[in-house]
C-alpha cells in the first residue's frame, strides 16, 4: 500500500518538481517563447547597457526630458551659427562676429558737373550691412583773384534698395587770394539683407553752374562695409508623435 501511494505521488507531482529543479543555465533562447519574459518579470536594474542591443532603444523609448534627441535643425544664413540645442533637437541660431571690408586706400579723382565714381565695394549676399564713406573734397591751385564758393554733392548707395542711399552736399569757400581749401562729407546707409551679392558705390558731382573755374577740384574716398546681426531665429523641426 505504501509503495502504491508513493508511486501515485511521484506520477502526479513529477512535472512540478522538474519545473522548479532545472539545472543552472539549462534554459536558453531556444527554450523561451517570443515575449515570454515581460517587464514585471525583470528585476530592478537587471538590464544594463551591455544587455541592450545597438539600436534597440529608439525615440519612443527614451525619456525625452533627459535625453538629447538627434539635432535636425540648421542655420539658414551664411553668417550664423548654432548657439543652443533643445532636448527635442531644435536649434537656436545666432550671428557670428561682424565682418568688416573696405575698398582700401583711395586716390584723388577730378570732379566735374558729371557724376564721378570715387569707389565701389562688393558686398556678399546673406547679411545686412552698415556702409560708410567720408569723401574728401579738395580745391587746389586757385588763381581766381576773387572769392568764390565751390559746391559738391556726394551720394553713397548700397544695393538696389531705395532706403540704402544717402546724398549730402558741402560748400567750400575760398577767400580772396586763397589758393586751396578742403572739406569732407560723412555718409552712412544700411543695406537690407539680400540673397545675392550687391555693390556699394560712392560718387560725387560739382553742382555749380558751369563748374569750377581757375582751380582744380578733386575728390577721394574709401567705402567701409560692416555686417549687421539680424534678430536671432529658432529653426523648428517636426518631431514624430506617438
C-alpha positions in Angstrom: 0.0 0.0 0.0 2.8 2.5 0.9 4.6 1.7 -2.4 1.5 2.4 -4.4 0.9 5.7 -2.7 4.5 6.8 -3.3 4.2 5.9 -7.0 1.0 7.8 -7.3 2.6 10.9 -5.7 5.6 10.9 -7.9 3.5 10.4 -11.1 1.2 13.3 -10.1 3.8 15.8 -8.9 6.8 14.9 -11.0 6.2 17.6 -13.6 6.0 20.3 -11.0 9.2 19.1 -9.4 11.0 19.1 -12.7 9.9 22.6 -13.4 11.4 24.0 -10.2 14.5 21.9 -10.2 16.0 22.8 -13.6 19.8 22.8 -13.8 21.5 26.1 -13.9 21.9 27.6 -17.5 19.7 24.9 -18.9 17.1 27.4 -20.3 18.4 29.4 -23.3 17.0 31.4 -26.1 15.6 28.4 -27.9 13.6 27.3 -24.9 11.9 30.7 -24.4 8.8 31.6 -26.4 8.7 35.1 -28.0 7.6 37.7 -25.5 7.8 35.2 -22.7 9.8 37.5 -20.5 7.8 40.6 -19.8 8.7 43.8 -17.8 7.1 42.6 -14.5 9.4 39.5 -14.6 12.6 41.6 -14.8 14.3 42.6 -11.6 15.1 46.2 -10.8 18.4 47.3 -12.6 18.7 43.8 -14.0 19.1 45.1 -17.6 22.2 47.3 -18.1 23.7 49.0 -21.1 25.7 45.9 -22.1 22.5 43.8 -22.3 20.7 46.2 -24.8 21.3 45.6 -28.5 22.5 48.5 -30.5 19.6 50.4 -31.9 17.1 48.6 -29.7 16.1 51.8 -27.8 14.7 54.4 -30.1 12.8 57.7 -30.0 9.7 56.3 -28.4 11.5 54.5 -25.5 13.7 57.3 -24.1 12.9 59.9 -21.5 12.7 63.0 -23.8 13.2 65.3 -20.8 16.6 63.8 -20.1 18.0 62.6 -23.4 19.2 64.9 -26.2 17.4 63.8 -29.4 19.1 64.0 -32.8 19.8 67.5 -34.0 17.7 68.1 -37.1 17.7 71.9 -37.4 20.2 74.1 -39.2 21.0 77.8 -39.6 19.8 79.1 -42.9 22.1 82.2 -43.4 25.8 82.2 -44.0 26.8 84.5 -41.1 25.0 82.4 -38.4 26.0 79.5 -36.1 24.1 77.3 -33.7 24.0 78.8 -30.2 21.9 76.2 -28.4 20.1 72.9 -29.0 16.9 71.9 -27.2 16.2 68.4 -26.0 13.9 67.9 -29.0 16.7 68.7 -31.4 15.5 72.2 -32.4 18.4 74.7 -32.8 18.7 78.4 -32.0 20.9 80.4 -34.3 22.9 83.5 -33.5 25.2 85.6 -35.6 28.9 85.2 -35.9 31.3 88.0 -35.3 30.8 91.0 -37.6 32.9 91.1 -40.8 34.4 94.4 -42.0 35.6 95.1 -45.5 36.7 98.2 -47.4 38.0 99.5 -50.7 41.4 100.3 -49.4 43.4 103.5 -49.8 41.8 105.9 -52.2 43.3 108.1 -54.9 42.1 111.5 -55.9 39.9 111.9 -59.0 38.9 115.0 -60.8 35.3 116.1 -60.3 33.1 117.8 -62.9 29.5 118.6 -63.4 29.0 114.9 -64.4 28.9 112.2 -61.7 32.3 110.7 -60.9 32.6 107.3 -59.1 35.2 107.5 -56.4 34.9 103.9 -55.1 32.8 100.8 -55.2 32.7 97.8 -52.8 31.3 94.3 -53.5 29.0 93.1 -50.6 28.4 89.3 -50.4 24.8 88.2 -50.1 23.1 86.9 -46.9 23.7 89.8 -44.5 22.6 93.3 -43.7 25.3 95.9 -43.9 26.2 99.2 -42.4 28.0 101.0 -45.2 30.0 104.2 -44.5 32.1 106.6 -46.5 33.7 110.0 -45.8 34.6 111.6 -49.2 37.3 114.2 -49.0 36.8 117.1 -51.4 39.8 119.4 -52.3 40.0 122.7 -54.2 43.6 123.5 -55.2 45.6 125.7 -57.5 43.1 128.6 -57.3 44.1 131.5 -59.5 40.9 133.5 -59.4 41.6 136.7 -57.5 38.0 137.0 -56.4 36.5 135.0 -53.6 34.4 132.0 -54.7 32.4 129.1 -53.4 32.5 125.6 -54.7 29.5 123.3 -54.1 29.9 119.5 -54.3 27.2 116.8 -53.9 28.2 113.2 -53.0 26.0 110.1 -52.9 26.5 106.7 -51.2 24.3 103.9 -52.3 24.3 100.2 -51.4 22.4 97.5 -53.4 19.1 98.2 -55.1 17.0 99.3 -52.0 15.9 102.9 -52.2 16.3 103.2 -48.5 20.0 102.4 -48.7 21.1 105.6 -50.3 22.2 109.0 -49.0 23.1 112.3 -50.7 24.7 115.2 -49.0 26.4 118.4 -50.2 29.2 120.6 -49.0 30.2 124.2 -49.8 33.8 125.1 -49.9 34.6 128.8 -49.7 37.8 130.4 -50.9 38.6 133.8 -49.7 40.2 136.4 -51.9 43.7 135.1 -52.8 43.2 131.8 -51.1 44.8 129.0 -53.2 43.3 125.8 -51.7 40.7 124.5 -49.3 39.1 121.2 -48.5 36.2 119.5 -46.6 34.6 116.1 -46.1 31.1 114.7 -46.2 30.2 111.8 -43.8 27.7 109.3 -45.3 26.1 106.2 -43.8 23.5 103.8 -45.1 22.1 100.4 -44.0 21.6 97.9 -46.7 18.9 95.2 -46.1 19.9 91.6 -46.3 20.0 90.3 -49.9 20.2 86.7 -51.1 22.6 87.8 -53.8 25.7 89.9 -53.7 25.4 93.7 -54.2 27.6 96.7 -54.7 28.1 99.8 -52.7 29.0 102.9 -54.7 30.4 106.4 -53.8 30.1 109.2 -56.4 30.5 113.0 -56.3 29.5 115.8 -58.6 30.3 119.5 -59.0 26.9 121.1 -58.8 28.0 124.7 -59.6 26.6 126.1 -62.8 29.3 125.7 -65.4 31.6 124.0 -62.9 34.6 125.4 -61.0 36.9 127.9 -62.8 40.5 128.8 -62.3 41.1 125.9 -59.9 41.3 122.1 -59.6 38.5 120.2 -57.9 39.3 116.6 -56.7 37.5 114.0 -54.6 38.6 110.8 -53.0 37.0 108.4 -50.5 37.0 104.8 -49.1 33.9 102.7 -48.6 33.6 100.6 -45.4 31.1 97.7 -45.1 30.2 96.1 -41.8 27.9 93.1 -41.5 25.0 93.6 -39.1 23.4 91.0 -36.9 19.8 90.1 -37.7 17.4 89.1 -34.9 18.3 85.6 -33.6 16.0 82.9 -35.0 14.9 79.5 -34.0 14.7 76.7 -36.5 11.8 74.4 -35.6 11.7 70.8 -36.8 8.7 68.5 -36.8 9.1 65.9 -34.1 7.5 62.4 -34.5 4.5 61.8 -32.3 3.2 58.6 -30.8 
